[in-house]
Amino acid sequence: MQISTASFYNRSAAQMSRLNADLNRYTSELATKKLNVASQDSTAWMMLGGIKKDEADATAFRANITLSRGLLAQADTALGNVDDRLVRVRELATRAGTETLNDADRMSIATELGQLREGLLALSNTRDVRGHAIFGGLGDVAFAKDADGAIKYTGIDATGATVVDVESTAQIRIGDASQIQVGIDGSRVFGGATGATDIFKLIDDLKAAMEMPLTAAAAEAAGSTGTGGAGGTTGGTGGTAGGTGGTAGGTGGTGGTTGGAGTTDPATPVPFDAEAARSKYALAISSALNKLDSAEAQVTAARAANGARAARLEIESTQLETVGIDREEARSSLEDVDIATMTVQFQKTLTILNATQATISKLANLSLFNYLK
């Protein structure tokens, strides 16, 4: 069998060219990655595209989880501050129930209750790091004062209908099909929702009780002196009108009737009923303490729900990390280079190329003239 010189050299060049291409590919893969273009492995390329998309989503979800942790921590801090102030309100209400307080002491308690009310209003309008009201509501604030000075929840209109649903609007996506509530329905914490105790009204009622006069001197200072009744009725036909201020009505003429009976003289004050006043005061204190139980339970329930959501975030975060590890292993098997294996393959190909070059060089020097020498 004869092989032409041109065929020999063409075949040798093609072989060395293939070996050089393999070496270049190995060098590129060692420097970068195993799969650089879709033509190398279209199936693996599609799988890599899906993995990278999932990883991008996971990165966004991890950022949302971090944000949610901060928002829930802010909410818990706000609820803790509310709880502290309610504890102080209870202390003042309990102290107000003692018999040793004088009028000045009760006025001092009323003043502090007013300050606590304003502090709770500020807490109810606390904003998170995004500038949103933690306790929901409509617009910039969750609670606002009406024309009468009463504090109302802005997420409920005058008819009692809910205009802001915190459970559906204050949500952050933390997974493909998972969302978490980061806002708190203020109407269920501070009052406004059906069945919820209105904390602001509770404090207003307790403050009003502190300002009630419990002694005759306090009542006189408050201007609550009683006045006499109105005069009697007019006499019959021809009769004389009944006297005003307690004087008897005149006797009527022919066919006339007797005038109406007189009433108390307004110059004579109604005696102050200290026992009735203290009874009303004690009832107000008792009612406030009972409502405080409900108010504190509302705050505790809100903190418990907030804590449960924070615990869920930890579970979701752990799940994301676990899935991320599995996804990275899948990506690495498709894309990353096994350095040890690739190094061996590179060295083997280089050895074959060197041997091929040496062999071709030897064969190229063989000729009849060399044999005859």
C-alpha positions in Angstrom: 0.0 0.0 0.0 1.4 3.3 -1.0 0.7 6.6 0.7 1.4 9.8 -1.2 3.5 12.4 0.4 0.7 15.0 0.3 -1.7 12.6 2.0 0.8 11.8 4.7 1.4 15.4 5.5 -2.3 16.3 5.3 -3.2 13.5 7.7 -0.4 14.4 10.1 -1.4 18.1 10.1 -5.0 17.2 10.8 -4.1 15.0 13.6 -1.8 17.6 15.2 -4.5 20.2 14.6 -7.1 18.1 16.5 -4.7 17.5 19.4 -3.9 21.3 19.6 -7.6 22.1 19.6 -8.1 19.7 22.5 -5.3 21.3 24.4 -6.7 24.7 23.8 -10.1 23.6 25.0 -8.6 22.0 28.1 -6.7 25.1 28.9 -9.8 27.3 28.5 -11.9 25.0 30.7 -9.1 25.0 33.4 -9.2 28.8 33.3 -13.0 29.2 33.2 -15.6 26.5 33.2 -16.5 23.2 31.5 -19.6 24.4 29.7 -19.1 27.7 27.8 -21.5 27.4 24.8 -24.8 25.7 24.3 -23.3 23.6 21.4 -21.2 21.7 23.9 -24.2 20.2 25.6 -27.6 21.6 24.9 -29.4 19.7 27.6 -27.0 20.7 30.3 -27.1 24.3 29.0 -30.9 24.4 29.5 -30.6 22.9 33.0 -28.0 25.5 33.8 -30.4 28.3 32.7 -33.1 27.0 35.0 -30.6 26.7 37.9 -29.4 30.3 37.4 -33.0 31.6 37.4 -33.8 29.7 40.6 -30.7 31.1 42.2 -31.6 34.7 41.2 -35.1 34.1 42.8 -33.5 32.7 45.9 -31.2 35.7 46.2 -34.3 38.0 46.1 -36.1 35.8 48.6 -33.2 35.8 51.0 -33.1 39.6 50.8 -36.8 39.8 51.5 -36.4 37.5 54.5 -33.7 39.7 55.9 -36.0 42.7 55.4 -38.9 40.9 57.0 -36.8 40.0 60.1 -36.1 43.7 60.6 -39.7 44.7 60.2 -41.0 42.1 62.6 -38.3 43.1 65.1 -39.5 46.7 64.8 -43.1 45.6 65.4 -42.1 43.6 68.4 -40.2 46.5 69.9 -43.3 48.8 69.4 -45.6 46.2 71.0 -43.2 45.9 73.9 -43.3 49.6 74.4 -47.1 49.5 74.3 -47.1 46.7 76.9 -44.8 48.8 79.2 -47.2 51.7 79.1 -50.2 49.6 79.8 -48.4 48.2 82.8 -47.9 51.8 84.0 -51.6 52.5 83.4 -52.4 49.5 85.6 -50.1 50.7 88.3 -51.8 54.1 88.3 -55.3 52.6 88.2 -54.4 50.3 91.2 -53.0 53.3 93.1 -56.0 55.3 92.3 -58.2 52.7 94.0 -56.7 53.4 97.4 -58.6 55.5 99.9 -55.5 57.5 101.0 -55.3 59.7 97.9 -56.3 63.3 98.0 -57.6 65.4 95.2 -54.1 66.6 94.3 -52.9 63.0 94.0 -55.7 62.1 91.7 -55.1 65.2 89.5 -51.4 64.1 89.3 -52.5 60.7 88.1 -54.8 62.2 85.5 -51.9 64.3 84.2 -49.7 61.3 83.8 -52.5 59.3 82.1 -52.8 62.1 79.6 -49.1 61.8 78.9 -49.3 58.0 78.5 -52.2 58.5 76.1 -50.1 60.7 73.9 -47.2 58.3 74.1 -49.5 55.4 73.0 -50.7 57.5 70.1 -47.1 58.1 69.0 -46.4 54.4 69.2 -49.6 53.5 67.3 -48.2 55.6 64.4 -44.7 54.1 64.4 -43.3 53.6 61.0 -41.0 50.9 59.8 -37.7 51.3 57.8 -39.8 51.5 54.6 -41.8 54.5 55.9 -45.0 52.4 56.3 -47.1 52.5 59.4 -46.5 49.3 61.4 -50.1 49.2 62.6 -51.7 49.7 59.2 -54.3 52.4 58.8 -55.1 54.6 55.8 -52.5 57.1 54.5 -49.5 58.2 56.6 -51.0 57.4 60.1 -52.8 54.4 61.7 -54.6 56.5 64.4 -55.7 60.1 64.4 -57.7 62.4 66.6 -61.2 63.4 65.4 -63.0 66.7 65.9 -63.8 65.8 69.5 -60.3 64.8 70.4 -61.1 61.1 70.5 -58.4 58.9 68.9 -59.8 56.6 66.1 -58.3 54.0 63.8 -58.0 55.4 60.2 -58.4 52.0 58.6 -62.1 51.8 59.6 -64.6 54.4 58.2 -67.5 56.0 60.0 -69.8 53.1 59.2 -67.5 50.6 60.8 -66.4 49.1 57.5 -62.7 48.1 57.1 -61.0 50.2 54.4 -57.5 48.8 54.9 -57.0 45.0 55.2 -53.5 44.7 56.8 -53.5 40.9 56.4 -53.7 41.2 52.7 -51.7 44.4 52.0 -48.8 44.1 54.4 -47.3 41.0 52.8 -43.7 40.3 51.5 -42.9 37.4 49.2 -40.4 35.0 50.7 -40.7 32.0 48.4 -42.2 30.8 45.2 -45.6 30.4 46.8 -44.9 31.9 50.2 -45.7 35.3 51.7 -45.5 36.6 55.2 -47.4 39.4 56.9 -45.1 42.1 58.3 -47.8 44.6 59.4 -50.1 44.4 62.4 -53.8 45.3 62.4 -53.8 48.3 64.8 -57.6 48.0 65.3 -57.1 44.7 67.1 -54.3 46.0 69.3 -55.4 49.5 70.2 -59.1 49.2 69.5 -61.5 49.8 66.7 -62.2 46.3 65.6 -65.4 44.6 66.6 -65.0 43.1 70.1 -61.6 44.8 70.8 -61.0 47.0 73.8 -60.4 50.6 72.9 -57.2 51.4 74.8 -57.5 55.2 74.2 -61.1 55.3 75.4 -60.1 53.2 78.4 -57.5 55.8 79.4 -59.9 58.7 78.7 -62.5 57.1 81.0 -59.9 56.5 83.7 -58.6 60.1 83.4 -62.2 61.4 83.7 -62.6 59.3 86.9 -59.5 60.9 88.3 -61.1 64.3 87.7 -64.4 63.5 89.5 -65.0 65.5 92.7 -65.2 63.2 95.7 -65.6 65.8 98.4 -68.0 68.7 98.9 -65.1 71.2 98.8 -63.9 69.7 95.4 -67.5 69.8 94.1 -67.9 73.4 95.2 -64.6 74.3 93.5 -65.8 72.6 90.3 -69.0 74.6 90.5 -71.3 71.6 90.8 -73.7 73.2 93.4 -77.4 72.1 93.0 -80.2 74.6 92.1 -83.9 74.8 93.0 -86.8 73.6 90.9 -89.2 75.6 88.8 -92.4 77.2 90.2 -95.9 75.7 90.3 -98.5 75.6 87.6 -100.9 78.4 86.6 -104.2 78.6 88.5 -107.6 78.0 86.8 -109.9 80.5 85.2 -109.6 83.7 87.2 -107.0 82.1 89.4 -103.6 83.6 90.3 -100.4 82.0 88.8 -98.5 79.8 91.1 -95.6 81.4 92.9 -92.0 80.9 91.7 -89.3 79.7 94.0 -91.4 77.7 96.3 -94.3 80.0 97.1 -97.8 78.5 96.9 -100.1 79.1 93.9 -103.0 81.5 94.4 -106.5 80.4 94.7 -108.6 80.7 91.6 -111.8 82.7 91.2 -115.2 81.2 90.3 -114.5 77.7 89.1 -110.7 78.2 89.5 -108.3 75.5 90.6 -105.5 75.7 93.1 -102.0 76.7 91.7 -99.1 74.2 91.5 -96.9 73.3 94.4 -93.7 75.2 94.9 -90.1 73.8 94.4 -86.8 74.2 96.3 -85.4 77.7 96.5 -82.4 78.0 94.2 -80.6 79.9 96.9 -80.5 76.7 98.9 -77.8 74.3 97.5 -78.4 70.6 97.1 -76.2 68.7 99.6 -73.2 66.9 98.0 -73.6 63.1 98.1 -70.1 62.0 98.8 -71.1 58.3 99.1 -72.6 58.2 95.7 -69.6 60.0 94.2 -67.2 57.5 95.7 -69.3 54.6 94.6 -69.3 55.9 91.0 -65.5 56.5 91.3 -64.9 52.9 92.6 -67.0 51.5 89.7 -65.0 53.5 87.1 -61.7 52.1 88.6 -63.0 48.6 88.6 -64.2 48.8 85.0 -60.8 50.3 83.9 -58.9 47.4 85.5 -61.2 44.8 83.9 -60.7 46.5 80.5 -57.0 46.6 81.1 -57.0 42.8 81.3 -58.5 42.7 77.8 -56.2 45.3 76.4 -53.1 43.6 77.7 -54.4 40.3 76.3 -54.7 42.0 72.9 -51.1 43.2 73.0 -49.9 39.8 74.1 -51.8 38.0 71.3 -50.3 40.4 68.8 -46.7 39.8 70.1 -47.3 36.1 70.0 -48.5 36.2 66.4 -45.6 38.4 65.5 -43.2 35.9 67.1 -44.7 33.0 65.3 -44.1 34.8 62.0 -40.5 35.4 63.0 -40.1 31.7 63.7 -41.5 30.9 60.3 -38.9 33.2 58.7 -36.2 31.1 60.3 -37.7 27.9 58.8 -38.0 29.5 55.4 -34.4 30.7 55.6 -33.1 27.3 56.5 -35.1 25.7 53.7 -33.7 28.2 51.2 -30.1 27.5 52.3 -30.7 23.7 52.0 -32.2 24.0 48.5 -29.4 26.4 47.6 -26.7 23.8 48.5 -28.4 21.2 46.4 -28.8 23.6 43.5 -25.1 24.5 43.8 -24.1 20.9 43.6 -26.2 20.4 40.5 -24.7 23.5 38.9 -21.2 22.4 39.8 -21.6 19.0 38.3 -22.8 20.6 35.0 -20.5 23.6 34.8 -17.4 23.3 37.0 -14.2 21.6 36.0 -12.7 18.7 37.9 -9.3 20.1 38.2 -7.5 16.8 38.9 -9.2 15.0 36.0 -8.8 17.9 33.6 -5.1 18.2 34.5 -4.5 14.5 33.8 -6.4 14.8 30.5 -4.4 17.9 29.5 -1.1 16.2 30.3 -2.1 13.0 28.4 -3.1 15.0 25.3 0.1 17.0 25.5 2.2 13.8 25.7 0.3 12.4 22.7 0.9 15.6 20.7 4.6 15.6 21.5 4.9 11.9 20.5 2.9 12.5 17.3 5.1 15.4 16.4 8.3 13.4 17.0 6.9 10.4 15.1 5.9 12.5 12.1 9.3 14.1 12.1 11.1 10.8 12.0 8.8 9.4 9.3 9.2 12.5 7.2 13.0 12.0 7.2 12.7 8.4 5.8 13.6 8.1 2.1 15.5 5.8 -0.3 18.4 8.3 -0.3 18.7 8.1 3.4 18.6 4.3 3.2 21.4 4.1 0.6 23.7 6.3 2.7 
